[in-house]
Amino acid sequence: MRERTNILKRALDEGRAAIGLWCSLASALTTEVVAGAGADWLLIDGEHSPNDLRSIMAQLQVAAAFPCEAVVRVPSDDPNLIKQVMDVGGRSLMVPNIRSADQARAVVAAMTYAPGGMRGFSVGHRANAFGRIKEYHANARAGQLLAVQIECEMGVANAAAIAAVPGVDVLFVGPGDLSTNMGAMGNPSAPHVQAAIAGVLHAARAAGKAAGILAPQQVDAERYLAVGFAMVAVGSDLGLLARGSDELIARFRRG
């Protein structure tokens, strides 16, 4: 048995854009619905959603039936959380609020078996099909993807150094936190925030890495794709349900 190809990693390595959807409802059923839409990747959110390890695992299981890559956003850079998520099958990770190259190196180490890192060794777990993928441990890094989120001014200032860390694949801008941390809460379009976002893109591309961003407004997503962002989330299960239900009821309340 072989581990299936990480199609998101392959697309980004080949310089192709990959369109994603955020999964925030902590439900395997809604993630299954969204996975059938044809997105290149899904984000299972463990930071701002009521997910735990079991609900993350259930969503990884349903997403595996579709030709998309499930990315898990862990709540922090805690190596114990990273280990647990990886053992249940999360091989593409997003880690929030990375501020320095040293922090990024620590995350890479948490994802990597010794001697190159400190990921705890287990003979059989879901990630290696319970021991059926015989070469999993030796080759685990090859199929992994790491997206580190740049969400504060320190992260922006250190973006070039972070991008240069081996094992970092994507610099992913968190526009909500970045705008908040730059004194423009809820307004990523503020000129100084846009300048910071452009700086992250430049740092990633100069290092030969991909840049990503969450852009639920179509006009923003199209603009970011046009300037070179490759890993772009264009909406969420929560947003689709809330806006869709709002619009449906509003049609019957008019007049």
C-alpha positions as CSV (number, residue, x, y, z in Angstrom):
1,M,0.0,0.0,0.0
2,R,1.2,3.5,-0.8
3,E,0.2,6.9,0.5
4,R,-1.8,8.8,-2.0
5,T,-0.3,11.8,-3.8
6,N,-0.6,15.2,-2.1
7,I,-2.3,17.0,-5.0
8,L,-2.0,20.4,-3.3
9,K,1.7,20.1,-2.8
10,R,2.1,19.0,-6.4
11,A,0.1,21.9,-7.8
12,L,2.0,24.5,-5.8
13,D,5.4,22.9,-6.7
14,E,4.3,23.2,-10.3
15,G,3.3,26.8,-9.9
16,R,-0.4,26.2,-10.4
17,A,-3.1,27.9,-8.4
18,A,-5.1,25.9,-6.0
19,I,-8.6,27.0,-4.9
20,G,-9.8,26.0,-1.4
21,L,-12.8,26.2,0.9
22,W,-12.7,26.7,4.7
23,C,-14.5,24.1,6.9
24,S,-15.5,25.8,10.1
25,L,-18.6,23.9,11.2
26,A,-16.8,20.9,12.9
27,S,-19.1,18.4,11.1
28,A,-18.0,15.5,9.0
29,L,-21.3,15.7,7.1
30,T,-20.9,19.3,6.1
31,T,-17.3,18.7,5.2
32,E,-18.4,15.8,3.0
33,V,-20.9,18.1,1.2
34,V,-18.3,20.7,0.6
35,A,-15.6,18.2,-0.5
36,G,-17.8,17.2,-3.4
37,A,-17.8,20.7,-4.9
38,G,-14.5,20.2,-6.6
39,A,-12.1,22.4,-4.6
40,D,-8.4,21.6,-4.8
41,W,-8.1,21.7,-1.0
42,L,-10.2,22.1,2.2
43,L,-9.1,23.7,5.4
44,I,-10.3,21.8,8.6
45,D,-10.1,24.6,11.2
46,G,-8.8,23.6,14.6
47,E,-8.2,27.2,15.7
48,H,-11.4,29.1,15.5
49,S,-13.9,26.2,15.3
50,P,-15.2,23.7,17.9
51,N,-13.1,20.9,16.6
52,D,-11.3,18.3,18.6
53,L,-9.0,15.4,17.5
54,R,-11.8,13.0,16.8
55,S,-13.9,15.5,14.8
56,I,-10.8,16.4,12.8
57,M,-10.1,12.7,12.1
58,A,-13.7,12.2,11.0
59,Q,-13.4,15.0,8.5
60,L,-10.1,13.7,7.2
61,Q,-11.9,10.4,6.6
62,V,-14.7,11.8,4.6
63,A,-12.5,14.2,2.6
64,A,-10.3,11.2,1.6
65,A,-13.1,10.0,-0.7
66,F,-12.7,13.1,-2.9
67,P,-9.8,14.4,-5.2
68,C,-8.9,17.2,-2.8
69,E,-6.3,17.7,-0.1
70,A,-7.4,18.2,3.4
71,V,-5.3,20.8,5.3
72,V,-5.6,20.9,9.1
73,R,-5.2,24.2,10.9
74,V,-3.9,23.4,14.3
75,P,-4.7,25.8,17.1
76,S,-1.0,26.6,17.9
77,D,2.5,25.5,17.2
78,D,2.4,23.1,20.2
79,P,4.4,20.0,19.0
80,N,2.2,17.6,20.9
81,L,-0.9,18.9,19.0
82,I,1.0,18.6,15.8
83,K,2.0,15.0,16.5
84,Q,-1.5,14.0,17.3
85,V,-3.0,15.6,14.2
86,M,-0.3,14.0,12.0
87,D,-0.8,10.6,13.5
88,V,-4.6,10.7,12.7
89,G,-3.7,11.5,9.1
90,G,-3.2,15.3,8.8
91,R,-0.2,15.6,6.6
92,S,-0.9,19.1,5.3
93,L,-0.8,21.5,8.2
94,M,-1.5,25.2,8.6
95,V,0.0,26.8,11.7
96,P,-1.2,30.2,12.9
97,N,0.7,33.3,13.9
98,I,4.3,32.4,12.9
99,R,6.5,35.3,13.8
100,S,10.1,34.2,13.3
101,A,12.3,31.8,11.4
102,D,13.1,30.0,14.7
103,Q,9.5,29.4,15.3
104,A,9.0,28.1,11.8
105,R,12.0,25.8,12.2
106,A,10.5,24.4,15.4
107,V,7.3,23.6,13.6
108,V,9.2,21.8,10.8
109,A,11.0,19.8,13.6
110,A,7.7,18.8,15.2
111,M,6.6,17.4,11.8
112,T,9.8,15.5,11.2
113,Y,11.1,12.2,12.6
114,A,14.5,12.0,14.1
115,P,17.3,12.5,13.3
116,G,16.0,15.6,11.5
117,G,13.3,16.5,14.0
118,M,11.4,15.4,17.1
119,R,8.1,13.9,15.9
120,G,7.2,11.0,18.2
121,F,7.5,7.6,16.6
122,S,4.5,5.2,16.5
123,V,4.6,1.9,14.6
124,G,1.0,2.0,13.5
125,H,-1.5,4.8,13.2
126,R,-4.0,6.1,10.8
127,A,-1.4,8.1,8.9
128,N,0.4,5.0,7.8
129,A,-2.8,2.9,7.3
130,F,-2.2,1.2,10.7
131,G,1.1,-0.1,9.6
132,R,0.2,-1.1,6.1
133,I,2.3,1.6,4.4
134,K,5.7,0.0,5.0
135,E,7.9,2.9,4.0
136,Y,5.8,5.6,5.6
137,H,8.3,6.6,8.3
138,A,11.3,6.9,6.0
139,N,9.3,8.9,3.4
140,A,6.8,10.8,5.5
141,R,8.2,14.3,4.9
142,A,7.9,13.9,1.1
143,G,4.1,14.0,1.2
144,Q,3.8,16.7,3.8
145,L,2.9,20.4,3.3
146,L,3.4,23.2,5.8
147,A,1.6,26.5,5.4
148,V,2.7,29.0,8.1
149,Q,0.4,31.9,8.7
150,I,1.7,35.5,8.7
151,E,-0.7,37.5,10.9
152,C,1.2,40.3,12.6
153,E,3.8,43.0,11.9
154,M,6.6,40.9,13.3
155,G,5.7,38.0,10.9
156,V,5.6,40.5,8.0
157,A,9.0,41.9,9.0
158,N,10.5,38.4,9.2
159,A,8.7,37.0,6.1
160,A,11.8,36.5,4.0
161,A,13.6,34.7,6.8
162,I,10.6,32.5,7.5
163,A,10.2,31.7,3.8
164,A,13.9,30.6,3.7
165,V,13.3,27.9,6.3
166,P,13.6,24.4,4.7
167,G,10.3,22.6,5.1
168,V,8.1,25.7,4.9
169,D,6.0,25.4,1.7
170,V,3.6,28.3,1.9
171,L,3.4,31.7,3.6
172,F,-0.3,32.1,4.2
173,V,-1.6,35.5,5.1
174,G,-4.4,35.7,7.7
175,P,-6.0,39.0,6.6
176,G,-8.3,39.3,9.6
177,D,-5.6,39.0,12.3
178,L,-3.1,40.9,10.2
179,S,-5.4,43.9,9.8
180,T,-6.4,43.8,13.5
181,N,-2.8,43.6,14.6
182,M,-2.0,46.6,12.3
183,G,-4.7,48.8,13.8
184,A,-7.3,48.3,11.0
185,M,-9.6,45.7,12.5
186,G,-11.9,44.2,9.8
187,N,-10.3,46.2,7.0
188,P,-7.7,44.2,5.2
189,S,-8.1,46.7,2.3
190,A,-6.4,49.5,4.3
191,P,-3.4,50.6,2.2
192,H,-0.8,49.8,4.9
193,V,-2.3,46.3,5.3
194,Q,-2.3,45.8,1.6
195,A,1.4,46.9,1.5
196,A,2.2,44.3,4.2
197,I,0.3,41.6,2.2
198,A,2.3,42.4,-0.9
199,G,5.4,42.2,1.1
200,V,4.6,38.6,2.2
201,L,3.9,37.7,-1.4
202,H,7.2,39.1,-2.5
203,A,9.1,37.3,0.3
204,A,7.5,33.9,-0.6
205,R,8.1,34.2,-4.3
206,A,11.7,35.4,-3.8
207,A,12.4,32.2,-1.8
208,G,10.7,30.0,-4.4
209,K,7.8,29.3,-2.1
210,A,4.0,29.7,-2.6
211,A,1.9,32.4,-1.0
212,G,-1.7,31.9,0.2
213,I,-4.5,33.9,1.6
214,L,-8.2,33.7,2.7
215,A,-10.4,35.8,0.4
216,P,-14.1,35.1,0.6
217,Q,-15.0,38.0,-1.6
218,Q,-14.8,37.1,-5.3
219,V,-13.2,40.4,-6.3
220,D,-10.5,40.0,-3.7
221,A,-9.8,36.4,-4.6
222,E,-9.5,37.2,-8.3
223,R,-7.1,40.1,-7.5
224,Y,-4.9,38.0,-5.3
225,L,-4.8,35.2,-7.9
226,A,-3.9,37.7,-10.6
227,V,-0.9,39.0,-8.6
228,G,0.5,35.6,-7.8
229,F,-1.1,34.1,-4.7
230,A,-1.4,30.4,-5.4
231,M,-3.2,28.8,-2.3
232,V,-6.4,30.8,-2.1
233,A,-9.5,30.0,0.0
234,V,-12.5,31.6,-1.6
235,G,-15.2,30.8,1.0
236,S,-16.3,28.7,3.9
237,D,-19.0,26.2,4.8
238,L,-20.2,28.6,7.6
239,G,-20.3,31.6,5.2
240,L,-22.2,29.7,2.5
241,L,-24.8,28.4,4.9
242,A,-25.3,31.7,6.7
243,R,-25.4,33.9,3.6
244,G,-27.5,31.4,1.7
245,S,-30.1,31.0,4.5
246,D,-30.1,34.8,5.0
247,E,-30.8,35.4,1.3
248,L,-33.5,32.7,1.1
249,I,-35.5,34.1,4.0
250,A,-35.0,37.7,2.8
251,R,-36.7,36.8,-0.5
252,F,-39.8,35.9,1.4
253,R,-39.7,38.8,3.8
254,R,-39.6,41.6,1.3
255,G,-42.6,43.8,1.1
